[in-house]
Structure formats: structure tokens, C-alpha cells
Amino acid sequence: MEAYVAIGNDSLLALNQLISEKKYSSVFILVDSNTRQFCLPLVQRQADLLISAPVIEIPAGEGGKGLANLEKIITVLLKKNADRQSLLVNVGGGMVCDIGGFSASVFKRGINFIHIPTTLLAMVDAAIGGKTGINYLEKKNVIGTYAEPDAVFVYPHFLNTLSARELKSGYAEIFKHILLSDSKWFHSLVGNPLNGFGESDLFDLIRHSVHFKKSITTEDFRENGLRKILNFGHTLGHALESHSMRGVRPLRHGEAIAAGMTGELFLSHKLAGFPQEDMYAAIVFLRNLFNHIQLKFVPDDLFPYLHADKKNSNEKIAFSLLSSPGHPAGVFYPSHDQVLESINFLLLEFSSAPVQ
Ligand SMILES: NC(=O)c1ccc[n+]([C@@H]2O[C@H](COP(=O)([O-])OP(=O)(O)OC[C@H]3O[C@@H](n4cnc5c(N)ncnc54)[C@H](O)[C@@H]3O)[C@@H](O)[C@H]2O)c1
């Protein structure tokens, strides 16, 4: 069943009605330490049926998306007698949506869940399309399911308390969606790189991203073909994100994807004919947006993660590339040397000192 998606600062008004109509046997809320403070009170103000629901809190940050917290969530559901008619409401960013969706999809072989994404990245990406997952042994999302929530409520008002760094992280996925879907919009964005997304209407960007991702994932829910295009930037990006989790200042998801897209634009140019001029325009745009990042690693650091990527086939590393803005070109399996070249390319772009 396709998820109901409501977008707008009046979207949460429908939550109470949905909960009472569906007659769930019990309702639980999942939050992290930040979303409990900044977002849960707003949700409960608009949906009073949630005021008495037990709240499960996990620590904030990517480290929260692991087996220990899965166990914590399942234990609460079990001890409080959740059954297959129960509902789990995930109030948080991509971390909470991923582990909450996963917990709900495996508990008693699947209970109902709703996403209320609270970061830009979760609104335009993580909460849409039904992928759930947790990290294991430093590998991103290696344990996961495909499971559709009953509904997703995109309430942009939450962005008021989000840090500038987290907001920018979400812009990376919005940029990816525009690059994949709309050549005209891409050219008007990169035509004015110093402004970044400054002059764009955030609501329009959110709406476009949600509708684009939803249209792809509705057609190919289990990623047998079309959906693979959404992995653009994510082969190198996930490797960078996993590797950075070992350091003192881990990359945010969107930051890793921005650097990953830079390497994969290079591969798109080399292997799929992506125009050089557009490649550099996109890279200048990304570098300006993420001028606070400085990457420090050697290419060999990434290969263990690249070889463990779940998209690989016959031990070859898979990349979803583009032939031009708005035109995905399918999946490619570059040679080791080509992958190495793409890592060196992105390193050159992202190794200079951050702009203060
Ligand atoms: N399932 C998918 O299709 C999909 C797609 C993209 C990304 N993801 C996953 O999403 C995760 C990243 O998501 P994210 O970037 O949202 O990170 P996140 O969930 O870790 O949130 C980032 C930080 O912002 C805080 N926060 C959240 N909402 C807030 C608010 N409104 N005000 C103040 N602080 C707030 C969080 O507590 C956290 O500290 C990664 O694990 C990634 O793998 C999943």
C-alpha cells in the first residue's frame, strides 16, 4: 500500500483524524534526544491523541542507528504488549526514521508506522520511499527492509530549530533530485552558484523532491531497475560517510553525498559522456555550498567500504551515473583504476582548508 504523504505547515492537523480512523490498538512514539526537546511538543500540540503515548528515546546521531537501539525499541514494544495493530510514530531525522521503520517492520513480522521527518534531509529523502535500515560493523544500512509507512507528515516548521549544517546536508539530496530530474532547473541553479539555494522557495524545493522521489519509488519499490538512479553519489558517498564515522568529526549524510556526487560526476563524464562544462558547474555549486568541509584520507581507506557495498554485483563496484543533467544513464562497473581516479578527483576538490 502506497503511503499517504501530506506536505505543509497544516499537514499535522490530519494526524489525529488518521489515528482515530485507523483504530490502532496502541500507539508508541520514537524520538532522539533532540527531537524529543524540539519537535515532540509541537506534534503533541497538534495531535492530542499522542499526548499519552509511551515515548521511546534513543541517543541522537548516526551512532544511534545500531543493534543496541533496535533491541531497546523492541524491548519496550514487547514489554508494553504492542501487537500487530499497534502504531509506531517516528519523530526525527533520517536516523530515527530508518531505525524506527526497521523496528516496526520486523517486530512481530511488521506493525504499522508513521514518519514525521524533522530534518530537511529526512523530509525530502529518508522518510520517502520505504527503505528502512540500521548500520552494522561500520557498514551503512547493511541490515534493512523495504516497508511503507501508513503516512508521512512533512511539516517544514520543524526546520526553524535545525542547525545551518544540518540544513545544508538536506540541500545535497535536493540538488541530486534536481540533477536527476530537471535540466532547466539544474542550469538555473548552477548559473548563479554564489547564491546557492538562497533565492529558491524552500517549499517548492521540498515539494519537487518529495514528488520526484515518490514517483520513482512507487514505480520500482524494491529497486529492481529505475530506482537505482537515486543511488547517484551514494557509492562513494556511503563509503566516505562510513569511513568518517571513525573520526572525531563525522560527515553529515548530505556532506558525504555532495563529495560522493563530485567523484561520480567525474565517472559520469568519463564513462557516460556527461558534458564537462556541466560537470564543473555542478562541482563549483557543491563546493560553494559545502565550503565548510575538508576531507583528509587516502584513497585506500575507502576501498574496504566500496567492496562491501550492497549494490555490488560479482564483486564489481556499482555506480549509478548520468549522461547529462536530467538524464540518468544506468548502472556502470568502472575498473579499479577508474574508481581510484574518481576518488583522487574528489579529494582534490574537497581537501582544501574550509572557508571560515
Ligand atoms: N531510508 C532512506 O531512503 C534514506 C535516504 C537518505 C538518508 N537516509 C539516512 O538518514 C540518516 C541521516 O539523516 P539526517 O541527516 O536527518 O540525520 P539525523 O537523523 O541524525 O539528524 C541530524 C541531527 O539533527 C537533529 N535534529 C533532527 N531534527 C531536528 C530539529 N527539527 N531541530 C533540531 N535538531 C534536530 C538530530 O537529533 C541529529 O542530531 C542517515 O542514517 C542516512 O543513511 C535514509
PDBQT file of the ligand as one rigid body, heavy atoms in Angstrom, charges set to zero:
ROOT
HETATM    1  N1  LIG A 401      15.822   5.449   4.057  1.00  0.00    +0.000 N 
HETATM    2  C1  LIG A 401      16.259   6.245   3.121  1.00  0.00    +0.000 C 
HETATM    3  O1  LIG A 401      15.784   6.215   1.970  1.00  0.00    +0.000 OA
HETATM    4  C2  LIG A 401      17.343   7.237   3.431  1.00  0.00    +0.000 A 
HETATM    5  C3  LIG A 401      17.661   8.239   2.499  1.00  0.00    +0.000 A 
HETATM    6  C4  LIG A 401      18.637   9.182   2.850  1.00  0.00    +0.000 A 
HETATM    7  C5  LIG A 401      19.274   9.118   4.093  1.00  0.00    +0.000 A 
HETATM    8  N2  LIG A 401      18.931   8.119   4.952  1.00  0.00    +0.000 N 
HETATM    9  C6  LIG A 401      19.586   8.033   6.273  1.00  0.00    +0.000 C 
HETATM   10  O2  LIG A 401      19.275   9.202   7.022  1.00  0.00    +0.000 OA
HETATM   11  C7  LIG A 401      20.281   9.404   8.011  1.00  0.00    +0.000 C 
HETATM   12  C8  LIG A 401      20.647  10.876   8.043  1.00  0.00    +0.000 C 
HETATM   13  O3  LIG A 401      19.509  11.618   8.357  1.00  0.00    +0.000 OA
HETATM   14  P1  LIG A 401      19.611  13.106   8.935  1.00  0.00    +0.000 P 
HETATM   15  O4  LIG A 401      20.594  13.855   8.140  1.00  0.00    +0.000 OA
HETATM   16  O5  LIG A 401      18.235  13.578   9.079  1.00  0.00    +0.000 OA
HETATM   17  O6  LIG A 401      20.338  12.893  10.352  1.00  0.00    +0.000 OA
HETATM   18  P2  LIG A 401      19.809  12.702  11.843  1.00  0.00    +0.000 P 
HETATM   19  O7  LIG A 401      18.539  11.999  11.905  1.00  0.00    +0.000 OA
HETATM   20  O8  LIG A 401      20.964  12.120  12.577  1.00  0.00    +0.000 OA
HETATM   21  O9  LIG A 401      19.557  14.223  12.323  1.00  0.00    +0.000 OA
HETATM   22  C9  LIG A 401      20.615  15.135  12.369  1.00  0.00    +0.000 C 
HETATM   23  C10 LIG A 401      20.681  15.876  13.705  1.00  0.00    +0.000 C 
HETATM   24  O10 LIG A 401      19.627  16.816  13.781  1.00  0.00    +0.000 OA
HETATM   25  C11 LIG A 401      18.889  16.646  14.994  1.00  0.00    +0.000 C 
HETATM   26  N3  LIG A 401      17.531  17.096  14.717  1.00  0.00    +0.000 N 
HETATM   27  C12 LIG A 401      16.595  16.455  13.972  1.00  0.00    +0.000 A 
HETATM   28  N4  LIG A 401      15.537  17.246  13.769  1.00  0.00    +0.000 NA
HETATM   29  C13 LIG A 401      15.778  18.406  14.420  1.00  0.00    +0.000 A 
HETATM   30  C14 LIG A 401      15.070  19.634  14.559  1.00  0.00    +0.000 A 
HETATM   31  N5  LIG A 401      13.911  19.848  13.921  1.00  0.00    +0.000 N 
HETATM   32  N6  LIG A 401      15.622  20.610  15.302  1.00  0.00    +0.000 NA
HETATM   33  C15 LIG A 401      16.841  20.441  15.894  1.00  0.00    +0.000 A 
HETATM   34  N7  LIG A 401      17.572  19.315  15.768  1.00  0.00    +0.000 NA
HETATM   35  C16 LIG A 401      17.048  18.310  15.035  1.00  0.00    +0.000 A 
HETATM   36  C17 LIG A 401      19.059  15.199  15.319  1.00  0.00    +0.000 C 
HETATM   37  O11 LIG A 401      18.842  14.943  16.681  1.00  0.00    +0.000 OA
HETATM   38  C18 LIG A 401      20.521  14.975  14.918  1.00  0.00    +0.000 C 
HETATM   39  O12 LIG A 401      21.382  15.419  15.948  1.00  0.00    +0.000 OA
HETATM   40  C19 LIG A 401      21.438   8.511   7.633  1.00  0.00    +0.000 C 
HETATM   41  O13 LIG A 401      21.458   7.409   8.511  1.00  0.00    +0.000 OA
HETATM   42  C20 LIG A 401      21.100   8.037   6.231  1.00  0.00    +0.000 C 
HETATM   43  O14 LIG A 401      21.609   6.769   5.942  1.00  0.00    +0.000 OA
HETATM   44  C21 LIG A 401      17.987   7.197   4.652  1.00  0.00    +0.000 A 
ENDROOT
TORSDOF 0
